[in-house]
Amino acid sequence: MTAQTSVNQNELALKTNKTFENNKTRVEDNAWFTQGWQLFKQAPFSLFVLMLSPLIIEGLLQLLAGPVALVLSKWMMVPVIGATWLCIHHLATKGKVWSFSAISNASWGKFLLISPLLLLPFLSQLMFSWLLLGSSGVDLLLFQQFIDISAHTLGLIFSSAVPLIMLLLFVAPLMLIAKRSFKQSMTTTFSIVSAQPTSFAILFALNTLVIYFAPHTLGLSVLLASPVLVCIHYGAIKSYLNDK
């Protein structure tokens, strides 16, 4: 009886530990999203304005004619997106979104040096558009020439950049806030993905859907979802920002 009781107790302990580990995994998988939602609720209107600003800046730059203006607008988005991360970090740590000092005091040098690499998502869209539509696809993205194209096809072209967007997603906060090198930032990104693959997969899918539906909703999917998504992105990177 004693041996049987001991076996039963061991089995019960193993089941309890397994249940605890499963519950812990579910909590960890939900952490990015719960933390992101809590951060969003602190300043929803300011976050909406913050995420609207890059779209306005990019749109104004693209009013200039020619592919040079388009590439310039994409390059200008690199520091703008970096500044957005700094504002999100300021909200999370100081309780306010807008901070000129947080932006001006960041370590911009190395980040701006690697900024051409952050144009890779746009180049992937250009390549995919060319493979899908030929030269007219290049005219569409690079020369902004109107062609007869369905919202579905345009959504596929836009969302083709998501793999590279997600790969480079955490470079800006890690370089500007945690002051890591580009190589260290990429290593940390792989650590985040390997530590929370389920959360990253869900986040990947959410970003894909939001970008894909942009042509179907006249951009409303991006406009409405981006303030929440950027807070979830911050929730994913938050614990790595103080680890130098």
Wavefront OBJ file of the C-alpha trace (Angstrom):
o trace
v 0.000 0.000 0.000
v 2.806 2.399 0.882
v 4.585 1.818 -2.441
v 1.327 2.234 -4.353
v 0.552 5.433 -2.470
v 4.029 6.765 -3.262
v 3.536 6.010 -6.967
v 0.151 7.735 -6.964
v 1.638 10.783 -5.242
v 4.447 10.950 -7.799
v 1.969 10.713 -10.669
v -0.157 13.431 -9.082
v 2.916 15.638 -8.635
v 3.908 15.124 -12.267
v 0.387 15.972 -13.455
v 0.339 19.068 -11.236
v 3.710 20.215 -12.554
v 2.594 19.619 -16.127
v -0.608 21.585 -15.546
v 1.385 24.405 -13.967
v 3.819 24.501 -16.895
v 0.932 24.530 -19.398
v -0.776 27.367 -17.527
v 2.517 29.254 -17.319
v 3.042 28.852 -21.067
v -0.464 30.166 -21.773
v 0.146 33.166 -19.504
v 3.475 33.882 -21.232
v 1.857 33.525 -24.655
v -0.785 36.079 -23.667
v 1.672 38.487 -22.002
v 2.522 40.473 -25.140
v -1.129 41.071 -25.892
v -2.302 41.871 -22.372
v 0.620 44.233 -21.763
v 0.094 45.842 -25.151
v -3.611 46.385 -24.508
v -2.926 47.882 -21.088
v -0.386 50.255 -22.639
v -2.808 51.262 -25.388
v -5.521 52.070 -22.814
v -3.223 54.630 -21.162
v -3.410 57.059 -24.096
v -5.536 55.797 -27.013
v -6.083 59.200 -28.641
v -2.424 60.252 -28.436
v -1.371 56.876 -29.818
v -3.811 57.267 -32.693
v -2.303 60.672 -33.554
v 1.212 59.259 -33.134
v 0.580 56.428 -35.600
v -1.227 58.749 -38.012
v 1.795 61.062 -38.221
v 4.074 58.698 -40.221
v 1.292 58.074 -42.733
v 0.826 61.823 -43.247
v 4.573 62.452 -43.586
v 4.992 59.599 -46.058
v 1.978 60.752 -48.072
v 3.258 64.333 -48.291
v 6.694 63.179 -49.439
v 5.135 60.981 -52.105
v 3.317 63.964 -53.600
v 6.654 64.742 -55.233
v 6.989 63.096 -58.634
v 9.210 60.179 -59.577
v 10.804 57.135 -57.988
v 13.388 59.237 -56.122
v 10.618 60.849 -54.090
v 9.132 57.449 -53.324
v 12.422 55.958 -52.154
v 13.104 59.141 -50.168
v 9.727 58.811 -48.441
v 10.504 55.197 -47.542
v 13.939 56.157 -46.191
v 12.478 59.026 -44.180
v 10.111 56.548 -42.560
v 13.091 54.834 -40.909
v 13.862 57.674 -38.425
v 10.142 58.453 -38.116
v 9.432 54.861 -37.061
v 12.413 55.040 -34.708
v 10.954 58.173 -33.114
v 7.611 56.376 -32.784
v 9.268 53.590 -30.782
v 10.897 56.189 -28.520
v 7.509 57.803 -27.858
v 5.962 54.422 -27.047
v 8.825 53.720 -24.648
v 8.310 57.128 -23.034
v 4.621 56.321 -22.550
v 5.479 52.974 -20.950
v 8.107 54.437 -18.605
v 6.955 58.018 -18.000
v 3.221 57.909 -18.716
v 3.282 60.395 -21.610
v 3.513 59.801 -25.351
v 5.169 62.943 -26.641
v 8.756 63.707 -25.636
v 11.206 65.738 -27.739
v 14.029 65.010 -25.283
v 13.493 61.244 -25.539
v 13.823 61.514 -29.326
v 16.747 63.945 -29.403
v 18.787 62.125 -26.736
v 18.570 58.706 -28.398
v 21.608 57.034 -29.989
v 20.811 57.753 -33.638
v 24.304 57.323 -35.160
v 24.526 53.555 -35.719
v 20.805 53.292 -36.369
v 20.892 55.780 -39.235
v 23.952 54.036 -40.692
v 22.005 50.797 -41.109
v 18.818 52.550 -42.241
v 19.205 51.405 -45.896
v 18.778 47.821 -44.645
v 15.393 48.800 -43.251
v 14.226 49.539 -46.806
v 14.303 45.797 -47.540
v 10.544 45.332 -46.881
v 9.742 47.848 -49.626
v 12.207 46.172 -51.983
v 10.535 42.825 -51.297
v 7.178 44.373 -52.247
v 8.746 45.708 -55.433
v 10.190 42.302 -56.310
v 6.929 40.501 -55.568
v 4.969 43.042 -57.610
v 7.353 42.552 -60.537
v 7.037 38.748 -60.318
v 3.254 39.018 -60.148
v 2.556 41.755 -62.690
v 5.753 42.247 -64.663
v 6.853 45.759 -65.578
v 3.410 47.172 -64.738
v 3.989 46.065 -61.148
v 7.178 48.135 -61.050
v 5.320 51.099 -62.556
v 2.684 50.721 -59.843
v 5.022 50.807 -56.852
v 8.051 52.712 -58.077
v 6.472 55.263 -60.419
v 3.028 55.330 -58.726
v 1.266 54.799 -62.040
v -2.340 53.671 -61.825
v -3.065 50.242 -63.289
v -6.169 48.072 -63.302
v -5.593 45.864 -60.275
v -7.871 44.177 -57.757
v -7.809 44.921 -54.035
v -6.907 41.265 -53.473
v -3.787 41.493 -55.642
v -2.769 44.797 -54.087
v -3.260 43.301 -50.631
v -0.975 40.403 -51.558
v 1.688 42.834 -52.770
v 1.521 44.921 -49.605
v 1.526 41.914 -47.254
v 4.475 40.302 -49.075
v 6.694 42.599 -47.006
v 5.502 41.173 -43.671
v 8.257 38.509 -43.311
v 10.987 41.152 -43.552
v 8.973 43.639 -41.500
v 8.744 41.112 -38.678
v 12.408 40.138 -39.024
v 13.498 43.775 -38.649
v 10.682 44.803 -36.310
v 12.731 45.106 -33.115
v 15.883 46.643 -34.605
v 14.830 50.251 -33.926
v 13.983 49.909 -30.199
v 16.966 47.674 -29.474
v 19.424 50.057 -31.146
v 17.855 53.334 -29.997
v 16.733 52.386 -26.491
v 18.868 49.412 -25.424
v 21.848 50.776 -27.418
v 22.680 47.455 -29.031
v 24.464 46.920 -32.324
v 22.591 45.715 -35.391
v 24.070 42.237 -34.977
v 23.058 42.115 -31.301
v 19.582 43.352 -32.217
v 19.118 40.557 -34.746
v 20.391 37.977 -32.238
v 17.908 39.280 -29.679
v 15.112 39.095 -32.263
v 15.816 35.399 -32.822
v 15.846 34.903 -29.042
v 12.412 36.514 -28.764
v 11.013 34.337 -31.563
v 12.453 31.125 -30.121
v 11.236 31.981 -26.611
v 7.658 32.791 -27.673
v 6.995 31.150 -31.066
v 3.213 30.987 -30.597
v 2.906 34.669 -29.691
v 5.177 35.633 -32.565
v 3.149 33.519 -35.006
v -0.082 35.199 -33.865
v 1.525 38.622 -34.154
v 2.821 37.714 -37.620
v -0.694 36.712 -38.681
v -2.252 39.890 -37.252
v 0.219 42.123 -39.091
v -0.378 40.206 -42.314
v -4.151 40.572 -42.055
v -4.011 44.276 -41.215
v -1.725 45.038 -44.166
v -3.553 42.720 -46.557
v -6.920 44.344 -45.834
v -5.580 47.894 -46.249
v -6.674 48.127 -49.942
v -10.048 46.549 -49.108
v -10.741 49.089 -46.337
v -9.116 52.176 -47.922
v -6.406 52.009 -45.276
v -8.764 51.884 -42.305
v -7.410 48.517 -41.148
v -3.942 50.034 -40.731
v -5.246 53.302 -39.322
v -7.393 51.658 -36.642
v -5.242 48.664 -35.763
v -1.733 50.150 -35.797
v -1.991 51.950 -32.401
v -2.898 48.652 -30.713
v -0.394 46.611 -32.714
v 2.518 48.914 -31.922
v 1.729 48.550 -28.214
v 1.701 44.756 -28.582
v 5.039 45.003 -30.386
v 6.353 46.965 -27.417
v 5.002 44.314 -25.051
v 7.085 41.744 -26.932
v 10.321 43.726 -26.664
v 9.801 45.387 -23.280
v 11.763 42.939 -21.133
v 14.778 43.150 -23.478
v 15.178 46.921 -23.476
v 17.047 47.163 -20.173
v 19.362 44.216 -20.840
v 22.470 45.821 -22.265
l 1 2 3 4 5 6 7 8 9 10 11 12 13 14 15 16 17 18 19 20 21 22 23 24 25 26 27 28 29 30 31 32 33 34 35 36 37 38 39 40 41 42 43 44 45 46 47 48 49 50 51 52 53 54 55 56 57 58 59 60 61 62 63 64 65 66 67 68 69 70 71 72 73 74 75 76 77 78 79 80 81 82 83 84 85 86 87 88 89 90 91 92 93 94 95 96 97 98 99 100 101 102 103 104 105 106 107 108 109 110 111 112 113 114 115 116 117 118 119 120 121 122 123 124 125 126 127 128 129 130 131 132 133 134 135 136 137 138 139 140 141 142 143 144 145 146 147 148 149 150 151 152 153 154 155 156 157 158 159 160 161 162 163 164 165 166 167 168 169 170 171 172 173 174 175 176 177 178 179 180 181 182 183 184 185 186 187 188 189 190 191 192 193 194 195 196 197 198 199 200 201 202 203 204 205 206 207 208 209 210 211 212 213 214 215 216 217 218 219 220 221 222 223 224 225 226 227 228 229 230 231 232 233 234 235 236 237 238 239 240 241 242 243 244
